[in-house]
């Protein structure tokens, strides 16, 4: 089912983390209430081991007394004494997404179809690939396609070109939809908003032919994991995961088919949660206010 039009009834969302202390919920809610805001969603979590309070609060823009450009400065005056880290998003600011692929097309097709069906609020103006194979899909949907081959000798030069392209297209989020290349630490430092999808065999079956090796080991569960990309390979904060059972009757082709199904769904969920500003990262963990 398509989501509601984010421009029809725009909202503002604050994602906040700060040291836990008394009265936090009241202080944050009072900021919105005192300025005439109508809260439509509020959730919070306390990590007692880290002594950290984390919250997501969303309210309607209509009737709010502060103009948009003054909300952040006004809330900053409250956040600073709380030692809070926070970000403010508006639902009608539609993010621009670049989908990066290699040769596999199942996650790419799924993201495009879901975006066209209105399942998440985001534009996909750009596809980037280290191979030319999927250019026809981009042409089919009227999306710009940039083929940027990568070798060990050209990696840094080509990543610089990729960063220029992202800036040119004003991209807010990169989705690695089976992009079979490792991003350098320098790239991630300059563009940290990257979501990746991979099979959940890691680290048990890292490297080549994971499904063949999982089949030979006789696994009973396979899965998929979507996470933010960090400088540590496949160890970024996890957004979404899912699993499915397999049996002795399943051959390698069955494991691959079931794995691709999970990758589609898990990646789509992760992208949707990110675009709805429901994911709060702290350390190498996430709180997902679903």
Secondary structure, DSSP 8 states (H G I E B T S, - for coil): -----TTTS-EEEEEEEEE--TTHHHHHHHHHHHTT-EEEEEEEEEETTTTEEEEEEEEESTT-SS-HHHHHHHHHHHHHHTT-EEEEEETTS-EEEEEEESS--HHHHHHHHHHHTTSS-EEEEEEEESSSTTHHHHHHHT-EEEE----TTTHHHHHHHHHHHHHHTT-SEEEESS--S---HHHHHH---EEEEEETTTTTT-SS-HHHHHHHHT-SEEEEEEEE--SSTT-S-EEEEEEEE--TT--HHHHHHHHHHHHHHHHHHHHHHHHTT-EEEETTEEEE--
